[in-house]
Amino acid sequence: MVGMRWKSGGGERVVAKEQKSTVDRFAETERLLERITPWSGEVPPGYAVDFLGIRTDGKFLWNAVHPFAGGYVSTERPTVANYGEGWFEVADWLASACDARGRYVTISLGASYGYQLVGAWKALQALNPLPSLLVAVEPVSENCTWIRSHMVTNGIDPDAQWIIQAAVAADNEPVLFPVGAPGSGRNSCVEINAEPFRQTAMDLLRRDGACERVLENILLHNSTGIVRDLGLGLSGEVKFVSAVRLQDVLAPLDRVDLLEVDIQRSEAEIFPPALGLLSRKVRRIHIGTHGKDVHSMLSALFRAAGWEVVFDYGPGRHITPRGSLDLGDGILTARNPVV
């Protein structure tokens, strides 16, 4: 293996004013939460459980500190105080489930082990049971295996869903991607697939006399053998993976109730060219944004296209109508009033 490692940098932190335009949406979410009785019951050893009764294998939770000993568990409804960023994810699960009609369709780009998809499905069962389709787009093969497992654990047939093993990109050319650290969500092709990284890697490989070794890895193992440091003690092996455009994922679908996106700055590349199709097909979008620049660009993009921006909190510290909120990634929820 060729060891090439780069440290991940920290994000900028800001303090924002209270966003009064979302007060009604906070109250709306709380009313929906009141319709759900928090789950309680026996949990098998090795699993965590949440208020919807979603059981999660502890090995999927890379940063968890709990022993997952099993036994009787009583959960509570989420609040901004006890769920933080996760509260806004729950808000979009609930709102999209209530708005659905006929069939509920949700897509998760950068699906990891399928947490968002299973959460949205559980919300649907609690508030508005309908036939459904869950679409996962995820380039890490171990994550795709975990998606299937997580679905089965929670009563979902993975063979009836779409699990697409690919990265989301601006075109369909294969991309360099750090494959590894399943469940962490720290993988991204934005930097390592760009020309500067490729050229730097080539220069270093020539310097170290490692070009032949990398060529052998590519031809025999479909991998460069280069190790990418993802931060927090995690790493991924740089491989070429298949890529799909957002337009490709949307094309076979007539209507999407919730599009959830967490793709580590690739959101800046994929949304502008797909905006027209999004406006014709997608009801609600939840984006974990990465960087103030990306967040501001996407917020302006959807506002200009006539979407209602429901939650708009960039990376940093904020005062919300329900208390303080400290975010590493930004939160952007946009609702399409036409679809």
N, C-alpha and C positions, 0 to 999 in steps of 0.2 A: 504494500500500500504506500502511496505517496502522502505524507502528512503535511497538509497545508491548512492552517487555522487562522481565522480572523475573529476578533472579539466583537460581540454586538454592543452597540452604543446605547446609552440611556436616552429616554425621551424627555422633551421639554415639558415643564409643568407650568400651568397658568391658573389664575383665579378668575372665574367668570361671574357675571352678575346673574341674579335669579332670572330664570326664563319663564315669565308669567304666562306665556301663551300655551304652555303645556299643563296648566293646573287642571283643566277639565279632563285631560287624558289620564292624569294621575287618579282622579276620582273615578273615572270610568273603569280603569283597571281594578281599583279596589272593590268596586261593585261586582265585577266579575269574579274576583277572588272570593268574595263572600258567598258565592254560589257553590263553592267547592269545599267539602269537608276535608281537612288535612288528613292524610293517610296515617294509620297506626296499625301495628301488627308485628308478626314475627318476621325477622330477616335472617336468611341463612348466613353462616360465617363467610367472610370474604367479600360481602356486598354492602354498598351504601344504598340509602333510599331517600327520596325527597317527598314533598307534600302531595305530589300527584301519584305517589306509589311507584315511581320509576326506580327499578332496581339496577344498580350499576356495579359491575365487577370492579373491585378495588384496584386491580392491576391496570385499569384504564386511566386511573386518576394519578398521573405522574407526580403531582405535587402534593398529594394528600398525606396527612400525618396521622390519620386515624388507624387504629388496629383492625377495624372491621370484624369485631368478634362475633357478630350476630346476636340474636335474641330479640326481645320485644323493643320496638322503637315507636315513639310518638313524635310526629312532625308538626310543624307550624307553618302558617301561611307566610310567604315571602314578603318582605318589606324592603324599601331602599336601604334601610339601616343594616338588615341582616343578609341581604343578597347582593347589594351593590349593583354592578353592571348586569348581573344575572336577572335582576328585577325587570329590566327593560326587555330582555329576551322573553321572559314569561309574559309580559304585557303584550308582546306581539304574537305569541302563541295563542293567547286567549282571544284577542281582538280578531285575528285572522280566522280562528275557528268559528267564532260567532258570525262573521260576515259570510262564511262559505255557503254555497248552495249547490245542490246536485251532487258534486264530487269535490272533495278537498284535495288540493295539490300543493305540496310544499317542496322546495328545492333548497339544499344546503351546499354551498360552494366552499370547499375546504372543510369537508364534513367531519374530519377527525374520526372518532369512533361512533358517530351518529347521534350524539347527545341532543342536538337541536331538533332533528327529525323525530326522534322518539318523544321528546317533550311536546312538540306541536301535536303529534298524534294523540298523546295522552290528554292534552287539553281538549282536543276534538271529541274524544270519548266522553269527557266530563260535561261538556257544554252543548254539543251539537253533533251527535253521532251520525256520520255520513260515510259512504264509500270513500276511499282515499288512495292516493298515490304519493309515495315518498321517493324523492330523487336525491341521491348522494353523489357528489363529484369530489373525488379524493385521490391524490396521486400516490400515497404511501400504501403499499400492498398490505402491510400488517394492519393498518387502520381499516382497510376494506374488509379484512377478515373479522376484525373487531365489530364493525358495523353490523355484519350478519349476526354475530353472537349477541350483541346488545339488542337487536330487534327480536331474536328468538326468546331471550330472557324476558322480554316485556310483551310477549304475545303477538308479535308481528311476523308474518311470513316474509322473509327477505326475498324469496323467489318471485313474489308478486310486486316487488319494488324495483326501481332502477338504481343500480350501484355502478357508477362509471369510474373506472380507475384511470384518472387523467388529471393533469393540472389545467387550470383555467387561464387562458392567455389571449393575446390579441389576434393570434392566427393559429393555424393547425400544425405548424412546424414543431417537431419534438423540441423540448426545452431541457436545459440542465437544471436539475432539482436535487436538493439535499435529502435523500431518502433515509429516514431513521427517526428516532425519538417519537415513536407512536404515541398519540394522545396529547402531545404537548402543544400542538398548534404553532410551533415556532418555525416551521419550514416555509421557505419562500424561494421563488425562482427569479424575483425581480432583479436582485443584484447579481447573482451568480450566472444568470443567463445573458447578462448584458455584455457588450463588447469589451469594456474595461477589465472585467473579471477574466473573461476568456483569454485576453491578450496577456494579462499578468500571469495567469496560470501557465500559458505557453512559454513565456519567458523564463519562469522559475523551473519548469520541467526541462527546458533546454540546458539551463545552468547546472542542474543537478544530474543531467544525463539520464533522466527518467522517462523520456518520450517512448522508448520501446516498451517499457513496462506498462504505461498507460494504454498504448495501442493494443497490447496483449489483453489487458483487462476489458477493453471495449469489445474486442472481437470474440473473446471467450466467455465473458461474464456480463456483457451489456452494462458495464460500469466503468467509470474512469479510475476508480480506486482512490480518488482524492477525498479527504475527510474535511468536512466543513464544520467549524465550531458554531453552534447555535446559541451559545450562552447557557448559563445556569448548569454547567456541567454536561450539557447535551450536545450531540453531534449527529451529522447525517453524512452518508456517502453520496458524492455527487454522481448522479446517473442521468442518462437521457430518458425522459418519460414522455408519454403521449400527451398531447394538448388538445383541448376543445375550446371553442369560442363560446361565450355566453349565448350568442345567437343560435349555435348548434343545439344547445341544451333546451332552449325555449321553442325551437322550430316545431317539434311534434305535438306541442301542448296548446290547447285552445285558451286556457285560463290558468293562472297560477295565483293561489291565495296568499302564499308567503314565500319570498325569496330571502334566504338568510345567507350572509356572506362574511367570511373571515379568511382573507387570502393575503394578508401581510403586504399591503401596498399594491398588489396587482389590481385592486379595485379601481385605481386611477387609470389603468389601461383598458379595462374591459367595459366600463359603463358608458363612456361617451359614444362609441360607435354603435352600441346596442340600444340607445335611448328610445328610438322610435318603436322598436319591437317591444320593449318594456312597457311603454305607454299604451300599447294595444293589448297586452296580455296579462300584465302583472298587477295585482291589487295592492300589495304591501311589500315593502322591502325593509329589511333590518341589516345594517352594515356595521361591522366592527372596523372603524377607520384607523389608519396607522399614520400618524403625523398630522399636524395642524394644517399643512398645505393641502393634503389629500382631502381632509375633512371639509375644509372651506370650499374647495373646488366642487365636491359632490353635492354639498348643501346648495350651492348656487345653481348647479346643473339642474337639480330636481325642481327647485323653486321656479326657475325660468321656464321649465317645461309644464308648469301648472300643477305639479304635485303638491299635496299638503305635507309639510315637514312637521311631524308629530313630536319627535324627540330629537334634539340637536345639541349634543354635548361633545365637544372635541376632547382630545387627550388633555388631562390636567385635573385641577380641583375646581369644583363648582358648588354653588349653593342652589339646591332645587327646592320646589315647594314642599318636599318631604325630608329636608335635611341636606347635609353635605354629601358630596359624591367625589371620590378620588379615583380617577381613571388612568390606566395605562394606555389602553386603546380607546378611541372615541366611540360614541354611540350616535348613529343616525338612523332614524326611522322615517320613511316617506310613504304616504298613502296616496294611491291613485284614485281621484274622484270619478274617473270615467269608467273603469273596468268594473 
